[in-house]
């Protein structure tokens, strides 16, 4: 299970890096994955926070991406 948590978290952390550094438009990612980002963060955050206490400041970009997705719902970025 820990491996699965890490795999999903790393994926969203990498996507968050791309968004944070302007490589990919935030609206494209939130429009496509917004609800999944929020749901995954809500489920995985306790594990990630525990990991941060034990080791390093893990998954900061994932946390940032989740905050962006919570502040900007998918519906608000879909093309009309």
N, C-alpha and C positions, 0 to 999 in steps of 0.2 A: 504493500500500500504506500509506503514511504516513497518508493521509486515512482509510482504513478503521480503522487502529489508533486514531487519534484519536476517531473516531466511537464505536467500541465502548467505549473507555476513558471518554469523556465520559458515555455512558449509565450505566455502572456507578458512576462518580463521583457523578452526580446521584442515583442510587438510594441510594448510601452516605450522601449528605447527608440524605436523607429519614429514613433509619434512625438516623443519629447524632443528629439533632435531635428524634427521637421523633414524627415526622409519620406514619411507617408503622412497624408492628410488625416488629421484627427477625425474629421467627419466621415471619411471612408471607413475607418476602423470601427467607429462607434455605430455607424449606420449598418454595418455588417455583423458586428460581434457584441454590441453594447450590452444587451441583456445577459449574454453568456459571461462577459467580463465581470459584471456586477455579481451575478450569481456565484461564479467561481471564486471571486474574492471573498464573498461573504462566507462561503464554506471553508476556504483554505486559510483565511486570515489567522485563525487561532494557531494553526500549525506553523505558519510563517513567523508570527510573533514569538512563538516558543523557540524556533530556530534562531531568530535574532538574539535572543537572550543567551543561547548556548554557544553560538559561533559568531556570525558576522551580520552586518546590515543587509540581509538578503531581500531580494524582490522589491526593491524600492520603486523601480519603474512599473512593476505590476500594480503596486499600491497607487501610484500616481495615475495610471491608466484607469483604474477602477474609480478613483475620485472624479476624473474627467467624465467617465461614462455615467456616473450617478448625477453629475451636474448637468448633463446634456443627454436627455433620453433619445433613444434611437429614432423615434418618430420626428424629432425636431431636426434631424439631419437628412432624412430621406428626400430624394429628388421629387419634386412635384410636377 
